[in-house]
Amino acid sequence: MLSSVVVCRPRRWFTDDAMTQKLRPKPFTFMPFLFGERSCIGQRFAVMEMQASLAILIRRFSLRRLPGAKDLRRKLMITMRPSPKLTMTVHRTESHHGEAPLS
């Protein structure tokens, strides 16, 4: 005997209406970790690894605005952004004692 879960196929889950199409992710959509019960089990490790990598980069490099750059304003969108675009140069800092060189 089949379970009612297997037999029951509500029509609402198999429609092809405009709303379903709008909510369906497009091919190649970037969704790195998702969320909920289908989230990536390595999410916490990946975030911790990114933070550690960023900390290393911040220690080894410094960022400087280009001379003569316009004053910045905050542009509020989904995330806060500088306006006009922030143009910077990257400079390697002096090596720290005991650190492995970057490859």
C-alpha positions in Angstrom: 0.0 0.0 0.0 1.3 3.4 -0.9 1.5 6.3 1.5 -0.8 9.2 1.0 2.3 11.4 0.6 3.4 9.5 -2.5 -0.1 9.3 -4.0 -1.2 12.9 -3.3 0.0 15.3 -6.0 -1.7 18.6 -5.5 -2.1 20.5 -8.8 -0.7 23.7 -7.3 2.8 22.2 -7.2 2.8 21.3 -10.9 1.4 24.5 -12.5 3.4 26.4 -15.0 1.8 29.8 -14.4 3.6 33.2 -14.6 4.2 33.4 -10.8 5.9 30.0 -10.7 8.1 31.0 -13.7 9.0 34.3 -11.9 10.0 32.5 -8.7 12.0 29.7 -10.4 15.8 30.5 -10.4 17.3 31.2 -13.8 20.0 28.9 -15.1 23.4 29.7 -13.7 22.0 31.8 -10.9 24.6 32.3 -8.2 23.2 30.8 -4.9 26.3 29.9 -2.9 24.8 28.4 0.2 21.0 28.5 0.0 19.2 28.4 3.3 16.9 26.3 5.4 17.0 22.5 5.4 18.7 22.4 2.0 21.5 24.7 3.0 25.2 23.8 2.4 26.7 21.8 5.2 30.0 23.5 4.6 28.6 27.1 4.9 30.1 27.8 8.3 33.5 26.5 7.3 33.5 28.4 4.0 32.6 31.7 5.8 35.3 31.1 8.4 37.8 30.4 5.7 36.9 33.6 3.8 37.3 35.6 7.0 40.7 34.1 7.7 41.8 34.8 4.1 40.6 38.4 4.3 42.5 38.9 7.6 45.7 37.7 5.9 45.2 40.0 2.9 44.5 43.0 5.1 47.7 42.4 7.0 49.8 42.0 3.8 48.3 44.8 1.6 47.1 48.3 2.0 44.6 50.2 -0.1 45.0 53.9 -1.0 42.7 56.3 -2.8 44.1 57.8 -6.0 45.4 61.3 -5.6 42.8 63.9 -6.7 39.9 61.5 -6.2 36.5 63.2 -5.7 34.9 63.2 -2.2 32.8 60.2 -1.6 29.1 60.0 -0.7 27.2 56.9 0.5 24.8 55.5 -2.1 22.0 53.5 -0.4 20.9 50.5 -2.5 20.5 46.9 -1.4 24.0 47.4 0.0 25.7 50.7 0.7 28.0 51.8 -2.0 30.4 54.7 -2.5 29.4 57.3 -5.1 31.2 58.1 -7.4 33.0 54.8 -7.8 35.9 54.2 -5.4 39.2 54.0 -7.3 42.1 52.7 -5.3 45.6 51.3 -5.6 46.9 48.2 -3.9 50.3 48.3 -2.1 52.2 45.4 -0.5 53.1 46.1 3.1 56.5 45.2 4.5 56.7 41.5 5.1 55.9 40.3 8.6 58.4 38.2 10.5 57.7 34.5 10.2 55.0 34.7 7.5 55.2 32.6 4.4 55.5 34.6 1.2 52.5 34.9 -1.1 52.7 32.8 -4.3 
